[in-house]
Amino acid sequence: MRDQLEALVNQLVGRGILLNEALQEFEKRFIRKTLDSHGGNQLRTAKVLGIHRNTLSRKMDLYKFSRNHRRR
């Protein structure tokens, strides 16, 4: 996994991607995957991510997740 991460970082740096952009994209994908794996349940997702449900809700709004990623 370290080699894959190193390769990804090299690609991002090589393309001139800013740290903030990379972090936001990672966070967005991490949240979406976790949310999907918990059937859209925000409370369980927030618990697994180690954040408050309100924080998760704000991040979902920030990343403009579709309604089908919300409470099912």
N, CA, C and O atoms as a Tripos MOL2 file, in Angstrom:
@<TRIPOS>MOLECULE
protein
  288   287    72     0     0
PROTEIN
NO_CHARGES

@<TRIPOS>ATOM
      1 N           0.8280   -1.1860    0.0000 N.3       1 MET1
      2 CA          0.0000    0.0000    0.0000 C.3       1 MET1
      3 C           0.8760    1.2550    0.0000 C.2       1 MET1
      4 O           0.5340    2.2540   -0.6330 O.2       1 MET1
      5 N           2.0020    1.2000    0.7090 N.am      2 ARG2
      6 CA          2.8880    2.3670    0.7410 C.3       2 ARG2
      7 C           3.3790    2.7400   -0.6510 C.2       2 ARG2
      8 O           3.4600    3.9190   -0.9960 O.2       2 ARG2
      9 N           3.7050    1.7260   -1.4480 N.am      3 ASP3
     10 CA          4.1770    1.9890   -2.8100 C.3       3 ASP3
     11 C           3.0890    2.6390   -3.6560 C.2       3 ASP3
     12 O           3.3610    3.5450   -4.4440 O.2       3 ASP3
     13 N           1.8500    2.1690   -3.4860 N.am      4 GLN4
     14 CA          0.7310    2.7510   -4.2230 C.3       4 GLN4
     15 C           0.5050    4.2010   -3.8090 C.2       4 GLN4
     16 O           0.2560    5.0650   -4.6500 O.2       4 GLN4
     17 N           0.5920    4.4570   -2.5160 N.am      5 LEU5
     18 CA          0.4130    5.8130   -2.0150 C.3       5 LEU5
     19 C           1.5220    6.7230   -2.5290 C.2       5 LEU5
     20 O           1.2720    7.8570   -2.9360 O.2       5 LEU5
     21 N           2.7280    6.2200   -2.5050 N.am      6 GLU6
     22 CA          3.8710    6.9940   -3.0110 C.3       6 GLU6
     23 C           3.6920    7.3380   -4.4840 C.2       6 GLU6
     24 O           3.9610    8.4650   -4.9000 O.2       6 GLU6
     25 N           3.2380    6.3660   -5.2730 N.am      7 ALA7
     26 CA          2.9980    6.6000   -6.6980 C.3       7 ALA7
     27 C           1.9000    7.6380   -6.9030 C.2       7 ALA7
     28 O           2.0130    8.5030   -7.7720 O.2       7 ALA7
     29 N           0.8500    7.5530   -6.1100 N.am      8 LEU8
     30 CA         -0.2470    8.5160   -6.2080 C.3       8 LEU8
     31 C           0.2330    9.9180   -5.8640 C.2       8 LEU8
     32 O          -0.0890   10.8760   -6.5660 O.2       8 LEU8
     33 N           0.9940   10.0410   -4.7970 N.am      9 VAL9
     34 CA          1.5170   11.3460   -4.3950 C.3       9 VAL9
     35 C           2.4120   11.9060   -5.5090 C.2       9 VAL9
     36 O           2.3360   13.0940   -5.8240 O.2       9 VAL9
     37 N           3.2380   11.0740   -6.0910 N.am     10 ASN10
     38 CA          4.1040   11.5230   -7.1850 C.3      10 ASN10
     39 C           3.2860   12.0330   -8.3660 C.2      10 ASN10
     40 O           3.6400   13.0380   -8.9840 O.2      10 ASN10
     41 N           2.2000   11.3440   -8.6750 N.am     11 GLN11
     42 CA          1.3240   11.7780   -9.7630 C.3      11 GLN11
     43 C           0.6740   13.1270   -9.4520 C.2      11 GLN11
     44 O           0.6150   14.0090  -10.3080 O.2      11 GLN11
     45 N           0.1950   13.2760   -8.2330 N.am     12 LEU12
     46 CA         -0.4640   14.5230   -7.8350 C.3      12 LEU12
     47 C           0.5120   15.6930   -7.8900 C.2      12 LEU12
     48 O           0.1870   16.7590   -8.4120 O.2      12 LEU12
     49 N           1.6850   15.4880   -7.3590 N.am     13 VAL13
     50 CA          2.7070   16.5400   -7.3710 C.3      13 VAL13
     51 C           3.0960   16.8590   -8.8090 C.2      13 VAL13
     52 O           3.2290   18.0250   -9.1810 O.2      13 VAL13
     53 N           3.2760   15.8250   -9.6060 N.am     14 GLY14
     54 CA          3.6540   16.0150  -11.0110 C.3      14 GLY14
     55 C           2.6210   16.7850  -11.8070 C.2      14 GLY14
     56 O           2.9630   17.4870  -12.7590 O.2      14 GLY14
     57 N           1.3850   16.6630  -11.4320 N.am     15 ARG15
     58 CA          0.2960   17.3700  -12.1390 C.3      15 ARG15
     59 C          -0.0130   18.7310  -11.5340 C.2      15 ARG15
     60 O          -0.8900   19.4440  -12.0210 O.2      15 ARG15
     61 N           0.6940   19.0900  -10.4880 N.am     16 GLY16
     62 CA          0.4910   20.3980   -9.8840 C.3      16 GLY16
     63 C          -0.7610   20.5030   -9.0360 C.2      16 GLY16
     64 O          -1.2830   21.6010   -8.8410 O.2      16 GLY16
     65 N          -1.2510   19.3840   -8.5300 N.am     17 ILE17
     66 CA         -2.4400   19.3890   -7.6840 C.3      17 ILE17
     67 C          -2.0610   19.9570   -6.3170 C.2      17 ILE17
     68 O          -1.0780   19.5360   -5.7080 O.2      17 ILE17
     69 N          -2.8480   20.9100   -5.8480 N.am     18 LEU18
     70 CA         -2.5940   21.5090   -4.5380 C.3      18 LEU18
     71 C          -2.9940   20.5510   -3.4200 C.2      18 LEU18
     72 O          -3.8950   19.7280   -3.5800 O.2      18 LEU18
     73 N          -2.3180   20.6730   -2.3030 N.am     19 LEU19
     74 CA         -2.5760   19.7960   -1.1550 C.3      19 LEU19
     75 C          -4.0490   19.8460   -0.7530 C.2      19 LEU19
     76 O          -4.6630   18.8040   -0.5230 O.2      19 LEU19
     77 N          -4.6140   21.0360   -0.6690 N.am     20 ASN20
     78 CA         -6.0110   21.1770   -0.2500 C.3      20 ASN20
     79 C          -6.9530   20.4280   -1.1980 C.2      20 ASN20
     80 O          -7.9050   19.7860   -0.7550 O.2      20 ASN20
     81 N          -6.6820   20.5150   -2.5040 N.am     21 GLU21
     82 CA         -7.5090   19.8030   -3.4810 C.3      21 GLU21
     83 C          -7.4060   18.2960   -3.2850 C.2      21 GLU21
     84 O          -8.4100   17.5860   -3.3340 O.2      21 GLU21
     85 N          -6.1990   17.8170   -3.0670 N.am     22 ALA22
     86 CA         -5.9870   16.3830   -2.8770 C.3      22 ALA22
     87 C          -6.6750   15.8920   -1.6090 C.2      22 ALA22
     88 O          -7.3040   14.8340   -1.6080 O.2      22 ALA22
     89 N          -6.5580   16.6570   -0.5360 N.am     23 LEU23
     90 CA         -7.1870   16.2650    0.7300 C.3      23 LEU23
     91 C          -8.7030   16.2300    0.6080 C.2      23 LEU23
     92 O          -9.3530   15.3120    1.1090 O.2      23 LEU23
     93 N          -9.2650   17.2360   -0.0620 N.am     24 GLN24
     94 CA        -10.7200   17.2690   -0.2160 C.3      24 GLN24
     95 C         -11.2180   16.1000   -1.0530 C.2      24 GLN24
     96 O         -12.2420   15.4940   -0.7380 O.2      24 GLN24
     97 N         -10.4940   15.7850   -2.1160 N.am     25 GLU25
     98 CA        -10.9090   14.6720   -2.9730 C.3      25 GLU25
     99 C         -10.8180   13.3500   -2.2170 C.2      25 GLU25
    100 O         -11.7000   12.5010   -2.3460 O.2      25 GLU25
    101 N          -9.7600   13.1710   -1.4290 N.am     26 PHE26
    102 CA         -9.6170   11.9640   -0.6210 C.3      26 PHE26
    103 C         -10.7560   11.8680    0.3910 C.2      26 PHE26
    104 O         -11.3800   10.8170    0.5350 O.2      26 PHE26
    105 N         -11.0200   12.9710    1.0880 N.am     27 GLU27
    106 CA        -12.0750   12.9780    2.0970 C.3      27 GLU27
    107 C         -13.4250   12.6510    1.4690 C.2      27 GLU27
    108 O         -14.1990   11.8630    2.0120 O.2      27 GLU27
    109 N         -13.6970   13.2580    0.3330 N.am     28 LYS28
    110 CA        -14.9640   13.0340   -0.3590 C.3      28 LYS28
    111 C         -15.1430   11.5570   -0.7030 C.2      28 LYS28
    112 O         -16.2000   10.9820   -0.4420 O.2      28 LYS28
    113 N         -14.1320   10.9530   -1.2790 N.am     29 ARG29
    114 CA        -14.2190    9.5450   -1.6690 C.3      29 ARG29
    115 C         -14.2890    8.6200   -0.4570 C.2      29 ARG29
    116 O         -15.0110    7.6220   -0.4730 O.2      29 ARG29
    117 N         -13.5400    8.9510    0.5910 N.am     30 PHE30
    118 CA        -13.5270    8.1370    1.8160 C.3      30 PHE30
    119 C         -14.9030    8.1490    2.4680 C.2      30 PHE30
    120 O         -15.4130    7.1090    2.8840 O.2      30 PHE30
    121 N         -15.4960    9.3370    2.5530 N.am     31 ILE31
    122 CA        -16.8320    9.4570    3.1470 C.3      31 ILE31
    123 C         -17.8590    8.7070    2.3040 C.2      31 ILE31
    124 O         -18.6800    7.9620    2.8390 O.2      31 ILE31
    125 N         -17.8140    8.9020    0.9890 N.am     32 ARG32
    126 CA        -18.7970    8.2540    0.1170 C.3      32 ARG32
    127 C         -18.7170    6.7290    0.2300 C.2      32 ARG32
    128 O         -19.7460    6.0590    0.3290 O.2      32 ARG32
    129 N         -17.5130    6.1870    0.2160 N.am     33 LYS33
    130 CA        -17.3390    4.7390    0.3200 C.3      33 LYS33
    131 C         -17.8630    4.2190    1.6630 C.2      33 LYS33
    132 O         -18.5420    3.1940    1.7190 O.2      33 LYS33
    133 N         -17.5460    4.9300    2.7290 N.am     34 THR34
    134 CA        -18.0020    4.5200    4.0550 C.3      34 THR34
    135 C         -19.5180    4.6220    4.1670 C.2      34 THR34
    136 O         -20.1650    3.7350    4.7240 O.2      34 THR34
    137 N         -20.0780    5.6960    3.6420 N.am     35 LEU35
    138 CA        -21.5270    5.8860    3.6550 C.3      35 LEU35
    139 C         -22.2210    4.7790    2.8660 C.2      35 LEU35
    140 O         -23.2200    4.2210    3.3190 O.2      35 LEU35
    141 N         -21.6940    4.4660    1.6960 N.am     36 ASP36
    142 CA        -22.2740    3.3940    0.8800 C.3      36 ASP36
    143 C         -22.2050    2.0520    1.5970 C.2      36 ASP36
    144 O         -23.1510    1.2660    1.5430 O.2      36 ASP36
    145 N         -21.0920    1.7920    2.2660 N.am     37 SER37
    146 CA        -20.9330    0.4950    2.9240 C.3      37 SER37
    147 C         -21.8270    0.3520    4.1570 C.2      37 SER37
    148 O         -21.9850   -0.7470    4.6880 O.2      37 SER37
    149 N         -22.4080    1.4590    4.6080 N.am     38 HIS38
    150 CA        -23.3380    1.4190    5.7420 C.3      38 HIS38
    151 C         -24.7610    1.7650    5.3140 C.2      38 HIS38
    152 O         -25.5750    2.2130    6.1210 O.2      38 HIS38
    153 N         -25.0430    1.5500    4.0370 N.am     39 GLY39
    154 CA        -26.4050    1.7050    3.5290 C.3      39 GLY39
    155 C         -26.9630    3.1060    3.6520 C.2      39 GLY39
    156 O         -28.1790    3.2780    3.7360 O.2      39 GLY39
    157 N         -26.0980    4.1160    3.6640 N.am     40 GLY40
    158 CA        -26.5530    5.4930    3.7610 C.3      40 GLY40
    159 C         -26.8350    5.9570    5.1810 C.2      40 GLY40
    160 O         -27.2540    7.0960    5.3850 O.2      40 GLY40
    161 N         -26.6130    5.0930    6.1640 N.am     41 ASN41
    162 CA        -26.8860    5.4480    7.5540 C.3      41 ASN41
    163 C         -25.8200    6.4230    8.0520 C.2      41 ASN41
    164 O         -24.6620    6.0520    8.2450 O.2      41 ASN41
    165 N         -26.2290    7.6730    8.2550 N.am     42 GLN42
    166 CA        -25.2890    8.7180    8.6370 C.3      42 GLN42
    167 C         -24.7240    8.5220   10.0410 C.2      42 GLN42
    168 O         -23.5460    8.7930   10.2760 O.2      42 GLN42
    169 N         -25.5300    8.0650   10.9510 N.am     43 LEU43
    170 CA        -25.0530    7.8940   12.3210 C.3      43 LEU43
    171 C         -23.9540    6.8250   12.3860 C.2      43 LEU43
    172 O         -22.9130    7.0390   13.0070 O.2      43 LEU43
    173 N         -24.1890    5.6800   11.7450 N.am     44 ARG44
    174 CA        -23.1760    4.6240   11.7300 C.3      44 ARG44
    175 C         -21.9320    5.0690   10.9730 C.2      44 ARG44
    176 O         -20.8100    4.7830   11.3900 O.2      44 ARG44
    177 N         -22.1310    5.7690    9.8590 N.am     45 THR45
    178 CA        -21.0030    6.2450    9.0640 C.3      45 THR45
    179 C         -20.1520    7.2090    9.8660 C.2      45 THR45
    180 O         -18.9260    7.0980    9.8790 O.2      45 THR45
    181 N         -20.7930    8.1520   10.5330 N.am     46 ALA46
    182 CA        -20.0590    9.1320   11.3390 C.3      46 ALA46
    183 C         -19.2750    8.4300   12.4400 C.2      46 ALA46
    184 O         -18.1310    8.7890   12.7210 O.2      46 ALA46
    185 N         -19.8870    7.4360   13.0570 N.am     47 LYS47
    186 CA        -19.2150    6.7100   14.1350 C.3      47 LYS47
    187 C         -17.9680    6.0000   13.6120 C.2      47 LYS47
    188 O         -16.9120    6.0520   14.2420 O.2      47 LYS47
    189 N         -18.0890    5.3400   12.4690 N.am     48 VAL48
    190 CA        -16.9550    4.6340   11.8670 C.3      48 VAL48
    191 C         -15.8500    5.6260   11.4770 C.2      48 VAL48
    192 O         -14.6640    5.3280   11.6230 O.2      48 VAL48
    193 N         -16.2430    6.7980   10.9820 N.am     49 LEU49
    194 CA        -15.2660    7.8060   10.5700 C.3      49 LEU49
    195 C         -14.6490    8.5380   11.7610 C.2      49 LEU49
    196 O         -13.6060    9.1780   11.6310 O.2      49 LEU49
    197 N         -15.3010    8.4390   12.9220 N.am     50 GLY50
    198 CA        -14.7910    9.1190   14.1080 C.3      50 GLY50
    199 C         -15.1120   10.5990   14.1350 C.2      50 GLY50
    200 O         -14.3680   11.4040   14.6950 O.2      50 GLY50
    201 N         -16.2540   10.9500   13.5090 N.am     51 ILE51
    202 CA        -16.7000   12.3440   13.4940 C.3      51 ILE51
    203 C         -18.1450   12.4070   13.9740 C.2      51 ILE51
    204 O         -18.8370   11.3900   14.0130 O.2      51 ILE51
    205 N         -18.5940   13.5970   14.3360 N.am     52 HIS52
    206 CA        -19.9820   13.7970   14.7680 C.3      52 HIS52
    207 C         -20.9010   13.7430   13.5480 C.2      52 HIS52
    208 O         -20.4980   14.1100   12.4440 O.2      52 HIS52
    209 N         -22.1280   13.2870   13.7500 N.am     53 ARG53
    210 CA        -23.0880   13.2050   12.6450 C.3      53 ARG53
    211 C         -23.3220   14.5580   11.9840 C.2      53 ARG53
    212 O         -23.4940   14.6320   10.7680 O.2      53 ARG53
    213 N         -23.3300   15.6260   12.7770 N.am     54 ASN54
    214 CA        -23.5180   16.9610   12.2000 C.3      54 ASN54
    215 C         -22.3510   17.3410   11.2900 C.2      54 ASN54
    216 O         -22.5440   17.9870   10.2610 O.2      54 ASN54
    217 N         -21.1530   16.9400   11.6710 N.am     55 THR55
    218 CA        -19.9850   17.1950   10.8340 C.3      55 THR55
    219 C         -20.1100   16.4340    9.5210 C.2      55 THR55
    220 O         -19.8140   16.9710    8.4530 O.2      55 THR55
    221 N         -20.5490   15.1860    9.6030 N.am     56 LEU56
    222 CA        -20.7680   14.3990    8.3940 C.3      56 LEU56
    223 C         -21.8050   15.0650    7.5010 C.2      56 LEU56
    224 O         -21.6160   15.1570    6.2880 O.2      56 LEU56
    225 N         -22.8860   15.5260    8.0890 N.am     57 SER57
    226 CA        -23.9370   16.1830    7.3180 C.3      57 SER57
    227 C         -23.4070   17.4310    6.6010 C.2      57 SER57
    228 O         -23.7260   17.6660    5.4350 O.2      57 SER57
    229 N         -22.5990   18.2230    7.3030 N.am     58 ARG58
    230 CA        -22.0030   19.4200    6.6880 C.3      58 ARG58
    231 C         -21.0830   19.0420    5.5290 C.2      58 ARG58
    232 O         -21.0880   19.6970    4.4860 O.2      58 ARG58
    233 N         -20.3010   17.9910    5.7150 N.am     59 LYS59
    234 CA        -19.3940   17.5540    4.6590 C.3      59 LYS59
    235 C         -20.1750   17.0080    3.4660 C.2      59 LYS59
    236 O         -19.7720   17.2000    2.3190 O.2      59 LYS59
    237 N         -21.2800   16.3360    3.7310 N.am     60 MET60
    238 CA        -22.1180   15.8510    2.6430 C.3      60 MET60
    239 C         -22.6840   17.0160    1.8420 C.2      60 MET60
    240 O         -22.7680   16.9450    0.6160 O.2      60 MET60
    241 N         -23.0700   18.0820    2.5240 N.am     61 ASP61
    242 CA        -23.5400   19.2800    1.8330 C.3      61 ASP61
    243 C         -22.4090   19.9230    1.0350 C.2      61 ASP61
    244 O         -22.6080   20.3410   -0.1050 O.2      61 ASP61
    245 N         -21.2290   20.0020    1.6320 N.am     62 LEU62
    246 CA        -20.0640   20.5880    0.9750 C.3      62 LEU62
    247 C         -19.7320   19.8600   -0.3200 C.2      62 LEU62
    248 O         -19.4460   20.4890   -1.3390 O.2      62 LEU62
    249 N         -19.7700   18.5390   -0.2750 N.am     63 TYR63
    250 CA        -19.4140   17.7340   -1.4400 C.3      63 TYR63
    251 C         -20.6070   17.4310   -2.3410 C.2      63 TYR63
    252 O         -20.4890   16.6950   -3.3210 O.2      63 TYR63
    253 N         -21.7580   18.0080   -1.9950 N.am     64 LYS64
    254 CA        -22.9740   17.9010   -2.8070 C.3      64 LYS64
    255 C         -23.3470   16.4540   -3.1260 C.2      64 LYS64
    256 O         -23.6070   16.1000   -4.2760 O.2      64 LYS64
    257 N         -23.3680   15.6270   -2.0800 N.am     65 PHE65
    258 CA        -23.7930   14.2450   -2.2660 C.3      65 PHE65
    259 C         -25.2540   14.2350   -2.6440 C.2      65 PHE65
    260 O         -26.0410   15.0430   -2.1500 O.2      65 PHE65
    261 N         -25.6120   13.3260   -3.5120 N.am     66 SER66
    262 CA        -27.0000   13.2440   -3.9650 C.3      66 SER66
    263 C         -27.9050   12.7760   -2.8290 C.2      66 SER66
    264 O         -27.4310   12.2480   -1.8230 O.2      66 SER66
    265 N         -29.1680   12.9690   -2.9940 N.am     67 ARG67
    266 CA        -30.1420   12.5970   -1.9670 C.3      67 ARG67
    267 C         -30.1120   11.1100   -1.6560 C.2      67 ARG67
    268 O         -30.4310   10.7190   -0.5330 O.2      67 ARG67
    269 N         -29.7370   10.2700   -2.6140 N.am     68 ASN68
    270 CA        -29.7260    8.8400   -2.3180 C.3      68 ASN68
    271 C         -28.5440    8.4410   -1.4480 C.2      68 ASN68
    272 O         -28.4270    7.2710   -1.0820 O.2      68 ASN68
    273 N         -27.6620    9.3810   -1.1040 N.am     69 HIS69
    274 CA        -26.6230    9.1340   -0.1170 C.3      69 HIS69
    275 C         -27.0900    9.5650    1.2640 C.2      69 HIS69
    276 O         -26.3720    9.3970    2.2500 O.2      69 HIS69
    277 N         -28.2590   10.1050    1.3310 N.am     70 ARG70
    278 CA        -28.7960   10.5420    2.6180 C.3      70 ARG70
    279 C         -29.6730    9.4470    3.1970 C.2      70 ARG70
    280 O         -29.8610    8.3990    2.5800 O.2      70 ARG70
    281 N         -30.1980    9.6880    4.3620 N.am     71 ARG71
    282 CA        -30.9920    8.7150    5.1260 C.3      71 ARG71
    283 C         -31.8100    7.7960    4.2390 C.2      71 ARG71
    284 O         -32.6150    8.2410    3.4210 O.2      71 ARG71
    285 N         -31.5840    6.5060    4.4200 N.am     72 ARG72
    286 CA        -32.3600    5.5120    3.6540 C.3      72 ARG72
    287 C         -33.2690    4.7630    4.5760 C.2      72 ARG72
    288 O         -34.0080    3.8830    4.1340 O.2      72 ARG72
@<TRIPOS>BOND
     1     1     2 1
     2     2     3 1
     3     3     4 2
     4     3     5 am
     5     5     6 1
     6     6     7 1
     7     7     8 2
     8     7     9 am
     9     9    10 1
    10    10    11 1
    11    11    12 2
    12    11    13 am
    13    13    14 1
    14    14    15 1
    15    15    16 2
    16    15    17 am
    17    17    18 1
    18    18    19 1
    19    19    20 2
    20    19    21 am
    21    21    22 1
    22    22    23 1
    23    23    24 2
    24    23    25 am
    25    25    26 1
    26    26    27 1
    27    27    28 2
    28    27    29 am
    29    29    30 1
    30    30    31 1
    31    31    32 2
    32    31    33 am
    33    33    34 1
    34    34    35 1
    35    35    36 2
    36    35    37 am
    37    37    38 1
    38    38    39 1
    39    39    40 2
    40    39    41 am
    41    41    42 1
    42    42    43 1
    43    43    44 2
    44    43    45 am
    45    45    46 1
    46    46    47 1
    47    47    48 2
    48    47    49 am
    49    49    50 1
    50    50    51 1
    51    51    52 2
    52    51    53 am
    53    53    54 1
    54    54    55 1
    55    55    56 2
    56    55    57 am
    57    57    58 1
    58    58    59 1
    59    59    60 2
    60    59    61 am
    61    61    62 1
    62    62    63 1
    63    63    64 2
    64    63    65 am
    65    65    66 1
    66    66    67 1
    67    67    68 2
    68    67    69 am
    69    69    70 1
    70    70    71 1
    71    71    72 2
    72    71    73 am
    73    73    74 1
    74    74    75 1
    75    75    76 2
    76    75    77 am
    77    77    78 1
    78    78    79 1
    79    79    80 2
    80    79    81 am
    81    81    82 1
    82    82    83 1
    83    83    84 2
    84    83    85 am
    85    85    86 1
    86    86    87 1
    87    87    88 2
    88    87    89 am
    89    89    90 1
    90    90    91 1
    91    91    92 2
    92    91    93 am
    93    93    94 1
    94    94    95 1
    95    95    96 2
    96    95    97 am
    97    97    98 1
    98    98    99 1
    99    99   100 2
   100    99   101 am
   101   101   102 1
   102   102   103 1
   103   103   104 2
   104   103   105 am
   105   105   106 1
   106   106   107 1
   107   107   108 2
   108   107   109 am
   109   109   110 1
   110   110   111 1
   111   111   112 2
   112   111   113 am
   113   113   114 1
   114   114   115 1
   115   115   116 2
   116   115   117 am
   117   117   118 1
   118   118   119 1
   119   119   120 2
   120   119   121 am
   121   121   122 1
   122   122   123 1
   123   123   124 2
   124   123   125 am
   125   125   126 1
   126   126   127 1
   127   127   128 2
   128   127   129 am
   129   129   130 1
   130   130   131 1
   131   131   132 2
   132   131   133 am
   133   133   134 1
   134   134   135 1
   135   135   136 2
   136   135   137 am
   137   137   138 1
   138   138   139 1
   139   139   140 2
   140   139   141 am
   141   141   142 1
   142   142   143 1
   143   143   144 2
   144   143   145 am
   145   145   146 1
   146   146   147 1
   147   147   148 2
   148   147   149 am
   149   149   150 1
   150   150   151 1
   151   151   152 2
   152   151   153 am
   153   153   154 1
   154   154   155 1
   155   155   156 2
   156   155   157 am
   157   157   158 1
   158   158   159 1
   159   159   160 2
   160   159   161 am
   161   161   162 1
   162   162   163 1
   163   163   164 2
   164   163   165 am
   165   165   166 1
   166   166   167 1
   167   167   168 2
   168   167   169 am
   169   169   170 1
   170   170   171 1
   171   171   172 2
   172   171   173 am
   173   173   174 1
   174   174   175 1
   175   175   176 2
   176   175   177 am
   177   177   178 1
   178   178   179 1
   179   179   180 2
   180   179   181 am
   181   181   182 1
   182   182   183 1
   183   183   184 2
   184   183   185 am
   185   185   186 1
   186   186   187 1
   187   187   188 2
   188   187   189 am
   189   189   190 1
   190   190   191 1
   191   191   192 2
   192   191   193 am
   193   193   194 1
   194   194   195 1
   195   195   196 2
   196   195   197 am
   197   197   198 1
   198   198   199 1
   199   199   200 2
   200   199   201 am
   201   201   202 1
   202   202   203 1
   203   203   204 2
   204   203   205 am
   205   205   206 1
   206   206   207 1
   207   207   208 2
   208   207   209 am
   209   209   210 1
   210   210   211 1
   211   211   212 2
   212   211   213 am
   213   213   214 1
   214   214   215 1
   215   215   216 2
   216   215   217 am
   217   217   218 1
   218   218   219 1
   219   219   220 2
   220   219   221 am
   221   221   222 1
   222   222   223 1
   223   223   224 2
   224   223   225 am
   225   225   226 1
   226   226   227 1
   227   227   228 2
   228   227   229 am
   229   229   230 1
   230   230   231 1
   231   231   232 2
   232   231   233 am
   233   233   234 1
   234   234   235 1
   235   235   236 2
   236   235   237 am
   237   237   238 1
   238   238   239 1
   239   239   240 2
   240   239   241 am
   241   241   242 1
   242   242   243 1
   243   243   244 2
   244   243   245 am
   245   245   246 1
   246   246   247 1
   247   247   248 2
   248   247   249 am
   249   249   250 1
   250   250   251 1
   251   251   252 2
   252   251   253 am
   253   253   254 1
   254   254   255 1
   255   255   256 2
   256   255   257 am
   257   257   258 1
   258   258   259 1
   259   259   260 2
   260   259   261 am
   261   261   262 1
   262   262   263 1
   263   263   264 2
   264   263   265 am
   265   265   266 1
   266   266   267 1
   267   267   268 2
   268   267   269 am
   269   269   270 1
   270   270   271 1
   271   271   272 2
   272   271   273 am
   273   273   274 1
   274   274   275 1
   275   275   276 2
   276   275   277 am
   277   277   278 1
   278   278   279 1
   279   279   280 2
   280   279   281 am
   281   281   282 1
   282   282   283 1
   283   283   284 2
   284   283   285 am
   285   285   286 1
   286   286   287 1
   287   287   288 2
@<TRIPOS>SUBSTRUCTURE
     1 MET1         2 RESIDUE 1 A MET
     2 ARG2         6 RESIDUE 1 A ARG
     3 ASP3        10 RESIDUE 1 A ASP
     4 GLN4        14 RESIDUE 1 A GLN
     5 LEU5        18 RESIDUE 1 A LEU
     6 GLU6        22 RESIDUE 1 A GLU
     7 ALA7        26 RESIDUE 1 A ALA
     8 LEU8        30 RESIDUE 1 A LEU
     9 VAL9        34 RESIDUE 1 A VAL
    10 ASN10       38 RESIDUE 1 A ASN
    11 GLN11       42 RESIDUE 1 A GLN
    12 LEU12       46 RESIDUE 1 A LEU
    13 VAL13       50 RESIDUE 1 A VAL
    14 GLY14       54 RESIDUE 1 A GLY
    15 ARG15       58 RESIDUE 1 A ARG
    16 GLY16       62 RESIDUE 1 A GLY
    17 ILE17       66 RESIDUE 1 A ILE
    18 LEU18       70 RESIDUE 1 A LEU
    19 LEU19       74 RESIDUE 1 A LEU
    20 ASN20       78 RESIDUE 1 A ASN
    21 GLU21       82 RESIDUE 1 A GLU
    22 ALA22       86 RESIDUE 1 A ALA
    23 LEU23       90 RESIDUE 1 A LEU
    24 GLN24       94 RESIDUE 1 A GLN
    25 GLU25       98 RESIDUE 1 A GLU
    26 PHE26      102 RESIDUE 1 A PHE
    27 GLU27      106 RESIDUE 1 A GLU
    28 LYS28      110 RESIDUE 1 A LYS
    29 ARG29      114 RESIDUE 1 A ARG
    30 PHE30      118 RESIDUE 1 A PHE
    31 ILE31      122 RESIDUE 1 A ILE
    32 ARG32      126 RESIDUE 1 A ARG
    33 LYS33      130 RESIDUE 1 A LYS
    34 THR34      134 RESIDUE 1 A THR
    35 LEU35      138 RESIDUE 1 A LEU
    36 ASP36      142 RESIDUE 1 A ASP
    37 SER37      146 RESIDUE 1 A SER
    38 HIS38      150 RESIDUE 1 A HIS
    39 GLY39      154 RESIDUE 1 A GLY
    40 GLY40      158 RESIDUE 1 A GLY
    41 ASN41      162 RESIDUE 1 A ASN
    42 GLN42      166 RESIDUE 1 A GLN
    43 LEU43      170 RESIDUE 1 A LEU
    44 ARG44      174 RESIDUE 1 A ARG
    45 THR45      178 RESIDUE 1 A THR
    46 ALA46      182 RESIDUE 1 A ALA
    47 LYS47      186 RESIDUE 1 A LYS
    48 VAL48      190 RESIDUE 1 A VAL
    49 LEU49      194 RESIDUE 1 A LEU
    50 GLY50      198 RESIDUE 1 A GLY
    51 ILE51      202 RESIDUE 1 A ILE
    52 HIS52      206 RESIDUE 1 A HIS
    53 ARG53      210 RESIDUE 1 A ARG
    54 ASN54      214 RESIDUE 1 A ASN
    55 THR55      218 RESIDUE 1 A THR
    56 LEU56      222 RESIDUE 1 A LEU
    57 SER57      226 RESIDUE 1 A SER
    58 ARG58      230 RESIDUE 1 A ARG
    59 LYS59      234 RESIDUE 1 A LYS
    60 MET60      238 RESIDUE 1 A MET
    61 ASP61      242 RESIDUE 1 A ASP
    62 LEU62      246 RESIDUE 1 A LEU
    63 TYR63      250 RESIDUE 1 A TYR
    64 LYS64      254 RESIDUE 1 A LYS
    65 PHE65      258 RESIDUE 1 A PHE
    66 SER66      262 RESIDUE 1 A SER
    67 ARG67      266 RESIDUE 1 A ARG
    68 ASN68      270 RESIDUE 1 A ASN
    69 HIS69      274 RESIDUE 1 A HIS
    70 ARG70      278 RESIDUE 1 A ARG
    71 ARG71      282 RESIDUE 1 A ARG
    72 ARG72      286 RESIDUE 1 A ARG
